[in-house]
Amino acid sequence: MEQIDILPPGLPEIAAMAQAVRDALPEDMRRMCADLVVRVEDFADDETMEEMGIASPYELTGLYSGIPLTEKSVADQGYGPDTVYLYRRAILEEWIERGDVGLEHLVGHVLIHEIAHHFGWSDAQLHAIEDWTL
């Protein structure tokens, strides 16, 4: 029997999944995210892991870095763009471990979670409404 090599989705494929979710957002939300940068990387860097007190890079699927819209002021001009990081390897690991959700759905879930932080929502608020039964 011939062996078929199947490679996991790479950074560009995960980025395309995230872009499809972003494109499907309602117009007012897309406008609020117009300057938001979405970056896909394999893992969070060591400095980020240390700052967050996370031991394994597989524990962090996404991260919002920036100043939430609810806290922005004109004095924030010197900072770089607000950025959502999606961590491909951690997302893939969660997808494999769960086995009950499509990869596109999981990428979308992580992206929307981080966009909610951009809108000023806390983790506690998000966990109160997140539902994996969809």
C-alpha positions as CSV (number, residue, x, y, z in Angstrom):
1,M,0.0,0.0,0.0
2,E,1.3,3.4,-0.9
3,Q,2.0,5.8,2.0
4,I,0.5,9.2,1.7
5,D,2.3,12.0,3.5
6,I,-0.2,14.5,5.0
7,L,1.4,17.6,6.4
8,P,-0.4,19.8,9.0
9,P,-1.6,23.2,7.9
10,G,1.3,25.7,7.9
11,L,1.4,29.3,8.9
12,P,-0.2,30.6,5.7
13,E,-3.1,28.1,5.9
14,I,-3.9,29.1,9.5
15,A,-3.6,32.8,8.5
16,A,-6.0,32.2,5.7
17,M,-8.5,30.5,8.1
18,A,-8.2,33.5,10.4
19,Q,-8.7,36.0,7.5
20,A,-11.9,34.2,6.4
21,V,-13.3,34.6,10.0
22,R,-12.2,38.2,10.0
23,D,-13.8,38.8,6.6
24,A,-17.1,37.3,7.9
25,L,-17.4,39.7,10.9
26,P,-20.2,42.2,10.8
27,E,-19.2,45.4,9.1
28,D,-19.1,47.5,12.3
29,M,-16.8,45.0,14.0
30,R,-14.5,44.9,10.9
31,R,-14.2,48.7,11.1
32,M,-13.2,48.5,14.7
33,C,-10.6,45.9,13.8
34,A,-9.3,47.8,10.7
35,D,-5.9,48.6,12.3
36,L,-5.6,45.3,14.2
37,V,-2.7,43.1,13.0
38,V,-3.2,39.3,13.0
39,R,0.0,37.3,13.1
40,V,0.4,33.6,13.1
41,E,3.5,32.0,14.6
42,D,4.3,28.5,15.7
43,F,4.7,29.3,19.4
44,A,4.8,32.3,21.7
45,D,8.4,33.5,22.4
46,D,10.2,32.7,25.6
47,E,9.7,36.3,26.9
48,T,6.0,36.1,26.4
49,M,5.8,32.7,28.1
50,E,7.8,34.0,31.1
51,E,5.7,37.2,31.4
52,M,2.5,35.2,31.5
53,G,3.9,32.5,33.8
54,I,3.2,29.7,31.3
55,A,5.5,26.7,31.4
56,S,4.5,25.0,28.1
57,P,4.1,26.8,24.8
58,Y,1.3,24.4,24.0
59,E,-0.8,26.1,26.7
60,L,-1.1,29.4,24.8
61,T,-3.2,29.3,21.6
62,G,-3.6,33.1,21.2
63,L,-2.7,36.4,22.6
64,Y,-3.9,40.0,22.3
65,S,-1.1,42.6,22.6
66,G,-2.2,46.2,22.7
67,I,-4.4,48.7,24.4
68,P,-8.1,47.7,24.3
69,L,-10.4,50.2,22.5
70,T,-12.1,50.9,25.8
71,E,-8.8,52.3,27.2
72,K,-7.3,54.0,24.2
73,S,-6.4,57.7,24.2
74,V,-4.6,60.1,22.0
75,A,-1.5,59.7,24.2
76,D,-1.2,56.1,23.0
77,Q,0.3,57.2,19.6
78,G,3.8,56.0,20.4
79,Y,2.9,52.4,20.6
80,G,3.0,49.8,17.8
81,P,-0.2,48.4,16.3
82,D,-2.5,46.3,18.4
83,T,-1.8,42.7,17.4
84,V,-3.5,39.3,17.8
85,Y,-1.1,36.4,17.8
86,L,-2.4,33.0,16.9
87,Y,0.0,30.2,17.9
88,R,-0.3,27.4,15.2
89,R,1.3,24.5,17.1
90,A,-0.7,25.1,20.2
91,I,-3.9,25.4,18.2
92,L,-3.1,22.2,16.3
93,E,-2.4,20.4,19.5
94,E,-5.7,21.5,21.1
95,W,-7.5,20.5,17.9
96,I,-6.0,17.0,18.0
97,E,-6.6,16.6,21.7
98,R,-10.2,17.8,21.5
99,G,-11.2,15.8,18.4
100,D,-14.7,17.3,18.5
101,V,-14.3,20.6,16.7
102,G,-13.1,21.5,13.2
103,L,-9.8,23.3,12.8
104,E,-11.4,26.3,11.1
105,H,-13.8,26.6,14.0
106,L,-11.1,26.4,16.6
107,V,-9.0,29.0,14.7
108,G,-12.0,31.2,14.6
109,H,-12.8,30.7,18.2
110,V,-9.3,31.7,19.3
111,L,-9.3,34.8,16.9
112,I,-12.7,36.0,18.2
113,H,-11.6,35.5,21.8
114,E,-8.5,37.7,21.2
115,I,-10.5,40.3,19.2
116,A,-12.9,40.5,22.2
117,H,-9.8,41.5,24.3
118,H,-9.2,44.2,21.7
119,F,-12.8,45.4,22.4
120,G,-12.0,45.5,26.1
121,W,-13.5,42.2,27.4
122,S,-11.7,40.4,30.2
123,D,-11.0,36.7,30.3
124,A,-13.6,36.3,33.1
125,Q,-16.3,37.9,30.9
126,L,-15.4,35.8,27.9
127,H,-15.3,32.5,29.9
128,A,-18.8,33.4,31.2
129,I,-20.3,33.4,27.7
130,E,-18.1,31.0,25.7
131,D,-19.9,27.9,24.7
132,W,-18.1,25.0,23.0
133,T,-21.4,23.2,22.2
134,L,-22.0,25.2,19.1
